[in-house]
Amino acid sequence: MKYIKSQMNQLIRENKELHTRLKALKVEHGLEKNNAMKALYHSEVAAGGKYQLAYQALDKPKG
């Protein structure tokens, strides 16, 4: 599984908790949005994270 910015954006838009965590990471660590999104991906999505299945579901073709 690899980081795809557009998928991560969509996952964050669809999940209020992730959106809140993204904002907190930006403020707490002084990160730019892209770096905060990557950090969030590695902590909450990758390697069996809480949102891994939701992220993978975004990758499936529709139709």
C-alpha positions in Angstrom: 0.0 0.0 0.0 1.4 3.4 -0.9 0.6 7.0 -0.1 -1.6 8.7 -2.7 -2.3 12.3 -1.9 -5.8 12.4 -3.6 -7.0 9.4 -1.6 -5.7 10.7 1.6 -7.4 14.0 0.9 -10.7 12.2 0.3 -10.3 10.1 3.4 -9.7 13.2 5.5 -12.7 15.0 4.0 -15.0 12.0 4.8 -13.8 11.6 8.3 -14.2 14.3 10.9 -11.8 12.7 13.4 -9.0 12.6 10.8 -9.7 16.2 9.8 -9.4 17.3 13.4 -6.1 15.3 13.8 -4.7 16.9 10.7 -5.4 20.4 12.0 -3.8 19.5 15.4 -0.7 18.1 13.7 -0.3 21.2 11.7 -0.5 23.5 14.7 1.3 21.2 17.2 4.3 20.5 15.1 4.3 23.5 12.7 3.9 21.3 9.7 2.6 22.3 6.2 -0.5 20.5 5.1 1.3 18.0 2.8 3.7 16.9 5.5 1.0 16.7 8.1 -1.0 14.5 5.7 1.9 12.2 5.3 2.5 12.0 9.0 -1.2 11.2 9.5 -1.1 8.5 6.8 1.9 6.8 8.5 0.3 7.0 12.0 -3.3 6.2 11.3 -3.5 4.4 7.9 -0.4 2.5 7.0 0.7 -0.8 8.5 -2.7 -1.9 9.9 -3.7 1.5 11.2 -7.3 2.3 12.3 -8.2 3.8 8.9 -6.4 1.3 6.6 -9.5 -0.5 5.3 -11.3 2.8 4.6 -8.2 4.0 2.7 -7.9 0.8 0.7 -11.7 1.0 -0.2 -11.0 4.3 -1.9 -8.6 2.5 -4.2 -11.1 0.0 -5.6 -12.5 0.9 -9.0 -16.1 1.9 -9.0 -18.5 0.1 -11.3 
